[in-house]
Structure formats: structure tokens, C-alpha cells
Amino acid sequence: MLLINPLDYKPYVFVPALALGYLASALKKKKFAYKIIDCNIEQDYLNKIFSLAASFDYVGITATIGNIESAVSIAGFIKEKFPDKKIIFGGPQAAAIYKELIPEYCDIVVLSEGEHIVVEIMQGKALSEIKGIAYFDKGKVVINQKREFINDIDSINFPAWEDFDLGKYRPVVKRRGYIKQPFVLFLTSRGCPYDCVFCTKNIHGYQLRLRSVENILAEIDELVNRFGVKGISIADDNFTFYPDRVKEICSKIIERGYKDISFSVFAGIRSDIGDEEMFRLMKKAGFSFVAFGIESGSQKVLDKVSKRLDLSKVGKTISLAKKAGLYTLGFFMLGFVYDDYNSMKDTIKFAKSLPLDIAGFHIATPLPGTKYYNQLSAKATFAYKSNLESLNYHKYLIPFEFSGYDGKMVKKMHDKAYFEFYSRPKQILRLIKMKLNHMFGRV
């Protein structure tokens, strides 16, 4: 199987495609031939695809909101050059819009975790008997029975790190010097028990499934000692849900005494979970940056988006992280249909009240596969042309039109948030201090 990671739309950092690493490992375990092509680091990726596709019956393409445009373009190229190849799409965007992909762009869409599914396809199992897929048969799209999630995730082999040229992955923006290289994303769990309306659970579901601490440390050992990895960013949906588990992981990392290794959690953690000991051990273990998903400074809006977050706990949690010596990032979303001028003003005020080193303000964009998208899809006019268009949160600063929704006012509040947060003397001094620390390697 030829595994392809399409070209991402304006990424901040290029990292090995974790999903493809897991699929490759599953195929390797069963002794199936495969190759990985990452279009983000291949200068002439279409020629590379052309030269390799002839050797494989199946082509697997991972599709996210950030690369769907490239994904369908590559699929079209393969269909034109190799019409006999079977194309399989996977990933959260593919799972959300499978009816728009089959059969024009692909033959099969994987609707959940793919490690067992790709093996069953390669083994020649009848598509009608493979749970968790959609496919084209007799002129219509067939959706099979839902597949159970993999409960024992220790049973999943480590990603096939050996199949990535780790030295080629680096930050897109040079000023992001705090990201030590080689740099990889890392999962310690799958799933999240929360039900935020702006998030999709298509792939990993609501059940939080944990890798054992021993399994986690074995992979970190391999990344550090075998592959020379220097930067590891935890990409879990909910890494700190069990603080005692985080403490155990960090204590084991400290015992190993890794040299010049930096950990981070850019994916974001809960801003109402965590105690002084947890953050202290994270810092001692080599964690440098921790991002917090806060979303809004309005309790009313948080309740509407089902965040299940008590704003009164946020300041204390972030203060404990700062006290431990961690850099703190806060993510906020403005312009939900539940927002108004006052609630967005509250969000800006709340962000400024927190001891954050960096704040990211995004305009809430309804993404396919989310409850927020489902709520608006029949009533709103979206700015993006179709679900096959790649997006990030800054592409459309007025993402949709909706009765009573003042997009121009939302955009003004978005600009106001950035100006007010970063123009403060205190914040300017924080950024200068961060820059100096990066320059002198004190991350």
C-alpha cells in the first residue's frame, strides 16, 4: 500500500504524519509491502507518487481539514494515471464528508481507527464484512456497521518512525526556535470524554483509552536513543485528565535522565485540571510549553458550546503552570453564534487577566463532523466554497453568514483581541524574555 500525506495548508511546523506511521506499522507487522510519501517534504511529490504507485494495488491518503484540497487533487492525479488503483481515504475530514468523496475521489473511506481496517483490506476480506468503512458498490455508497474502538491501545505497534526522514521535519517559521529538532508528535491516549460542539470525535471517540506508562516510556526511549529525537509534543485530546498518571509518566522520564530533550503540549490541555506537583514534575521532566484550551471568557458561551469548564478555576490552573516555570499558551475562540459584543469583550478581558505568555484568538469556524457544523449547515451560508477546501482558523475571518450574526463586528473584536493582548507593556516584556531564552537555549 502506498501511504500519502498530502500538502498541508499553511502549517506552523512540519511533523511526521502520525496516522500514517501507525498504519505503516500495522502493515509491517503483517508483512505487507508499503511506502510512505509525505508531500510536505518532497519537492516533486507528484513524480514520486507516479514512480511508486505502479508497484501497489492500494493507495491510502490521510485527509484533514488542513490538507483535503491537496488530498483530492492527488487522488484525481492517481485516478487519471492509474485508473486500476484502489484509493482509500482516512482521517477526520474524510470520515465527516465520505459521501462527497465516494466514488469521485476514492473507493473506500475509513470511518474510524484504521490500523485493523487496512490490514483486513490488504488480506482480501470482503468489503461488506469490514466494519467501520464506507465504499462504493453497485452504483451507491454503502456504509458498514460501526467499528468498535481499539480498547487495548498498548496492542498497537509504535509508529514506523524508521520510515520517516526525521531530519527533514522542521518549523515552517524560523522564529519558532524553541522547537527542538528532530521533532515529533506523540500520543499517550486516544479519545476524550468531553462533548465540545466545535470538536469532532469521528476517529477516536468519547472513551478515553490510555496507554500504559511502561508502553509510553518504551516508545520515548526508542525515539530518543534510536532516532535521536530532541522534541516531543504530546498530541492527546486530553493528556492531563488523570493528573496522577501525568505525574507517574514525568517521574519515569526524570529517572531516565534524558539530555537536551524538550517536551510540550501544543494540542492543549484542560484549564481546570492540574495541581502544583503535576506542573512541577512536568517542568522537571523537560516540558517547556503547555497550551490550554480555554475558548471563551464568558461562562454563558462555554455552557452553550458544552465545554464543561468552570471559568473560576482557570486562573489558578494557569498560575500553577507559570509558577512551575512552564511557558503558557491560551487558545480562545470568538464569534460563536452564541456570542455577542459583551461576551467577546469578556473573553478579551479574561485573556488579559491570565498569566499567559502567548494567546491565540481564532474566529469560530464550523467544521464538518462537528455538532456546531450540523447546527448551522442548514441555516448558514459558509464562506468556504465546499467541504473539499482546505482551511485553517485564519483563512476566513468572517466564516459564515447567519441571521443575526454580525461578521464584521466579530472580525473587529478578533483584531481588538490581538491588539489589546499583545500591546500591553507587561506582555511585550514577556515576549522579549521568551526570545532571549530561546536565543540562549534556556527553554
C-alpha positions in Angstrom: 0.0 0.0 0.0 1.3 3.5 -0.9 0.6 5.8 2.0 0.4 9.5 1.2 0.3 12.6 3.5 -1.0 15.4 1.3 0.3 19.0 1.3 -0.9 20.9 4.4 -2.4 24.3 4.2 -0.2 26.8 6.0 1.2 24.6 8.8 3.2 26.0 11.6 5.6 23.1 11.7 6.1 20.0 9.5 6.0 16.8 11.5 5.9 13.1 10.5 2.3 12.1 9.8 1.4 10.1 13.0 -1.6 8.4 11.5 0.5 7.1 8.6 3.2 6.0 11.0 0.6 3.8 12.8 -0.8 2.4 9.6 2.6 1.6 8.3 3.5 -0.2 11.5 0.3 -2.3 11.3 1.1 -3.3 7.7 4.7 -4.1 8.6 3.6 -6.3 11.4 1.6 -8.4 8.9 4.5 -8.3 6.4 2.6 -6.2 3.7 4.7 -4.0 1.4 4.2 -0.3 1.8 5.9 3.1 1.2 5.2 6.5 2.8 5.2 9.7 0.8 5.0 13.0 2.7 4.2 15.7 0.2 5.3 18.4 2.7 8.9 17.4 2.5 9.1 16.0 -1.1 9.8 18.8 -3.5 8.5 16.9 -6.5 5.9 14.7 -4.8 3.7 14.1 -7.9 6.7 12.5 -9.7 7.4 10.5 -6.5 3.8 9.3 -6.4 3.9 8.4 -10.1 7.1 6.4 -9.8 5.8 4.4 -6.8 2.1 4.0 -7.4 2.6 1.4 -10.1 4.0 -1.0 -7.6 1.0 -1.0 -5.3 -2.7 -2.1 -5.7 -3.9 0.3 -3.0 -3.2 3.9 -2.2 -4.1 5.3 1.2 -4.5 9.1 1.7 -5.0 10.8 5.0 -7.3 13.8 4.9 -7.7 16.5 7.4 -9.3 20.0 7.3 -5.9 21.3 6.5 -5.0 19.1 3.6 -8.3 18.0 2.0 -7.7 20.2 -1.1 -4.4 18.6 -1.8 -5.8 15.1 -0.9 -8.5 15.2 -3.6 -6.1 16.7 -6.1 -3.6 13.8 -5.6 -6.5 11.3 -5.8 -7.5 12.8 -9.1 -3.9 12.6 -10.4 -3.8 8.9 -9.4 -7.1 8.1 -10.9 -6.0 9.7 -14.2 -2.6 7.9 -14.3 -3.6 4.6 -12.7 -7.3 4.0 -13.0 -7.0 0.5 -11.7 -5.7 1.5 -8.3 -8.0 1.4 -5.3 -7.9 4.6 -3.4 -8.6 4.7 0.4 -9.2 7.9 2.3 -8.9 8.2 6.1 -8.7 10.9 8.7 -11.3 13.2 10.4 -12.2 15.2 7.3 -12.7 12.1 5.1 -14.8 10.5 7.8 -17.0 13.6 8.0 -17.6 14.0 4.3 -17.3 10.5 2.9 -20.4 10.9 0.7 -18.6 13.8 -1.1 -15.5 11.7 -1.7 -17.0 8.4 -2.9 -16.7 7.5 -5.8 -15.3 10.5 -7.5 -12.1 10.6 -5.5 -11.8 7.3 -3.8 -13.2 3.8 -3.5 -13.2 3.4 0.3 -13.3 5.8 3.3 -12.2 4.6 6.7 -14.6 6.0 9.3 -12.7 5.2 12.5 -9.3 4.0 13.7 -7.6 2.4 10.7 -4.9 0.0 12.0 -7.0 -3.1 11.8 -9.1 -1.9 8.8 -6.1 -1.5 6.4 -4.9 -5.0 7.4 -8.3 -6.5 6.6 -8.4 -4.8 3.3 -4.9 -6.0 2.4 -5.8 -9.5 3.5 -8.6 -9.5 0.9 -11.5 -9.6 3.2 -14.8 -8.8 1.5 -15.6 -5.1 1.9 -19.1 -5.9 3.1 -17.6 -7.7 6.1 -15.2 -4.9 7.2 -16.7 -2.8 10.0 -16.0 0.9 10.0 -15.8 1.7 6.3 -17.9 3.3 3.6 -17.4 2.2 0.0 -19.0 2.2 -3.4 -20.9 -0.8 -4.6 -23.5 -1.3 -7.4 -24.0 2.4 -8.0 -24.4 3.5 -4.4 -22.4 4.4 -1.3 -22.6 1.6 1.3 -21.9 2.3 5.0 -21.0 -0.7 7.0 -21.6 -1.4 10.7 -19.8 0.9 13.1 -16.5 -0.5 14.3 -15.6 -0.9 18.0 -12.7 1.3 19.1 -9.4 -0.5 19.9 -9.6 -0.8 23.7 -6.1 -2.2 24.4 -4.0 0.5 22.7 -0.8 -1.0 24.1 -1.5 -3.7 21.5 -0.9 -1.2 18.7 2.7 -1.2 17.5 4.7 2.0 17.7 4.5 4.2 14.6 7.1 3.2 12.0 9.4 6.0 12.8 12.2 4.4 10.8 10.2 5.1 7.6 10.4 8.9 8.1 13.4 11.0 7.3 13.2 12.8 10.6 15.9 15.3 9.8 13.7 16.9 7.1 11.0 17.9 9.5 11.3 21.4 10.9 9.3 24.5 11.9 7.9 26.5 9.0 8.6 29.8 10.7 12.3 30.3 11.7 11.4 32.2 14.9 9.9 29.0 16.3 13.4 28.2 17.6 12.1 26.7 20.8 11.0 23.6 18.9 14.0 21.3 19.2 14.7 19.0 16.3 14.1 16.3 15.2 10.6 17.0 16.4 7.6 14.5 16.5 4.0 14.3 17.7 3.3 11.6 20.3 0.1 10.0 21.6 -0.3 8.6 25.2 -4.0 8.1 24.9 -6.9 8.1 22.5 -10.4 9.6 22.9 -11.9 12.3 25.0 -15.0 12.2 27.3 -16.0 15.8 26.7 -18.5 16.9 24.1 -17.5 20.3 22.9 -19.7 21.2 19.9 -16.7 22.5 17.8 -14.7 19.3 18.1 -15.1 16.0 16.1 -14.9 12.6 17.7 -15.2 10.6 14.4 -11.8 8.9 14.7 -11.1 8.3 18.4 -14.5 8.6 20.1 -15.5 9.7 23.5 -14.0 6.9 25.6 -10.6 7.9 27.0 -8.3 4.9 26.4 -4.9 5.0 28.0 -1.5 3.5 27.0 0.4 2.1 30.0 3.2 4.1 31.4 5.6 1.3 30.5 4.5 1.3 26.9 4.8 5.1 26.7 8.3 5.1 28.1 9.4 2.3 25.8 8.5 4.4 22.8 10.1 7.5 24.2 13.3 5.5 24.8 13.2 4.4 21.2 12.6 7.9 19.8 15.5 9.4 21.9 18.1 6.6 21.8 17.5 5.1 18.4 16.2 8.0 16.3 17.9 11.0 18.1 14.6 12.9 18.6 15.0 16.1 20.6 11.5 17.5 20.7 8.3 15.5 21.6 4.9 17.2 21.6 2.0 15.3 23.2 -0.9 15.4 20.8 -3.6 13.7 23.1 -7.1 15.1 23.1 -6.9 15.1 26.9 -3.4 14.5 28.3 -3.9 15.7 31.8 -7.3 14.2 32.5 -5.7 12.0 35.2 -3.0 14.1 36.9 -1.6 11.2 38.9 -0.9 9.4 35.6 0.9 12.5 34.3 3.0 12.6 37.5 4.0 8.9 37.0 5.0 9.5 33.4 7.0 12.5 34.3 8.7 10.8 37.2 9.8 7.9 34.9 11.1 10.4 32.4 13.1 12.1 35.2 14.6 8.8 36.3 15.9 8.2 32.8 17.8 11.4 32.8 17.4 12.3 29.1 19.8 15.0 28.0 18.6 18.0 25.9 15.1 16.7 25.3 12.1 19.0 25.3 8.5 18.0 25.8 5.5 20.2 25.0 1.7 20.0 24.8 0.7 22.3 21.9 -2.5 20.4 21.4 -4.0 21.9 24.5 -5.0 20.6 27.9 -7.9 21.3 30.2 -7.5 24.6 32.1 -9.4 23.3 35.1 -7.3 20.2 35.8 -3.8 20.1 37.3 -2.1 20.7 40.6 1.2 22.2 41.7 3.0 18.9 41.9 1.9 17.8 38.4 3.2 21.0 36.7 6.4 20.9 38.8 7.1 17.4 37.7 6.3 18.3 34.1 8.9 21.1 34.2 11.5 18.8 35.8 10.9 16.2 33.2 11.7 18.6 30.4 8.3 20.1 29.5 8.7 23.7 28.2 5.4 24.7 26.7 1.8 23.9 27.8 -1.2 25.1 25.8 -4.6 25.5 27.5 -7.9 25.2 25.6 -10.0 28.0 27.3 -12.1 29.1 24.3 -14.2 31.8 25.9 -14.2 34.2 28.9 -18.0 34.0 29.0 -19.4 31.2 31.2 -22.7 31.5 29.2 -20.9 30.8 25.9 -18.8 28.0 27.4 -22.0 26.3 28.6 -23.6 26.7 25.1 -20.6 25.0 23.4 -20.7 22.2 26.1 -17.1 22.9 27.2 -18.0 21.9 30.8 -15.4 24.3 32.1 -15.7 26.4 35.2 -14.1 29.7 34.5 -13.4 30.3 38.2 -10.8 27.5 38.1 -8.8 28.6 35.0 -6.7 31.4 36.6 -5.4 29.1 39.3 -4.5 26.3 37.0 -2.5 28.5 34.6 -0.9 30.3 37.5 0.4 26.9 38.9 1.8 26.1 35.5 3.6 29.5 35.4 4.9 29.1 38.9 6.4 25.8 37.9 8.4 27.6 35.1 6.4 26.5 32.1 5.6 28.7 29.2 1.8 29.0 28.9 -0.4 29.4 25.8 -4.1 30.0 25.8 -6.4 29.3 22.9 -9.6 31.3 22.6 -12.5 31.3 20.1 -14.5 34.4 19.2 -17.7 34.7 17.1 -19.8 31.7 18.0 -23.4 32.3 17.2 -23.9 32.3 21.0 -21.5 35.3 21.3 -22.3 38.9 21.3 -20.3 42.1 21.7 -20.3 41.8 25.5 -19.3 38.1 25.7 -16.4 38.7 23.3 -15.3 41.7 25.3 -15.4 39.4 28.4 -13.2 36.9 26.5 -10.6 39.6 25.7 -10.7 40.9 29.3 -10.4 37.4 30.7 -7.4 36.5 28.4 -5.6 39.7 29.6 -6.2 38.7 33.3 -4.4 35.4 32.9 -0.6 34.9 33.2 -0.3 33.7 29.6 2.9 34.1 27.6 1.0 33.6 24.3 -2.7 33.8 23.4 -4.2 32.6 20.1 -7.6 34.1 19.2 -9.5 32.3 16.5 -12.9 33.0 14.9 -15.1 30.0 15.5 -15.4 28.2 12.2 -18.0 25.4 11.8 -16.0 22.3 10.6 -17.6 19.2 9.1 -18.1 16.4 11.6 -18.8 18.7 14.5 -22.1 19.4 16.2 -21.6 23.1 15.6 -21.4 22.4 11.8 -24.5 20.3 12.0 -26.4 23.0 13.9 -25.6 25.7 11.2 -25.3 23.7 8.0 -29.0 24.0 7.1 -29.3 27.7 8.1 -25.9 29.4 7.5 -24.1 30.4 4.3 -20.4 29.4 4.7 -17.6 31.5 3.3 -15.7 28.4 2.1 -16.8 27.1 -1.3 -17.1 23.4 -0.3 -16.0 20.8 2.2 -13.2 20.0 -0.2 -11.5 23.3 0.5 -8.6 23.3 3.0 -8.9 25.6 5.9 -7.2 26.9 9.0 -8.8 29.2 11.6 -7.4 32.4 9.9 -8.4 31.8 6.3 -11.9 33.3 6.6 -12.2 35.9 9.2 -15.9 36.1 8.5 -16.5 32.3 8.1 -20.3 32.3 7.5 -23.4 34.4 7.2 -26.3 33.7 9.6 -29.4 35.6 10.6 -28.4 37.9 13.5 -24.7 37.2 13.1 -22.6 40.3 12.7 -19.5 39.0 11.0 -17.9 42.5 10.6 -18.2 43.1 14.3 -16.7 39.6 15.1 -13.7 40.5 12.9 -13.2 43.8 14.7 -13.3 42.0 18.0 -10.8 39.5 16.7 -8.4 42.3 15.8 -9.1 44.1 19.0 -8.2 40.9 21.0 -4.8 40.6 19.4 -4.0 44.3 19.8 -5.1 44.6 23.4 -3.4 41.4 24.5 0.0 42.0 22.9 0.3 45.8 23.1 0.5 45.8 26.9 4.0 46.6 28.3 3.8 43.5 30.5 3.2 41.3 27.6 5.9 42.9 25.5 8.4 42.2 28.3 7.2 38.6 28.4 7.8 38.1 24.7 11.3 39.7 24.9 12.2 37.4 27.8 11.0 34.4 25.8 13.0 35.5 22.8 16.2 35.8 24.8 15.6 32.5 26.5 15.2 30.9 23.0 18.4 32.6 21.7 20.4 31.3 24.7 18.9 27.8 24.8 17.1 28.3 28.1 13.8 26.7 27.1 
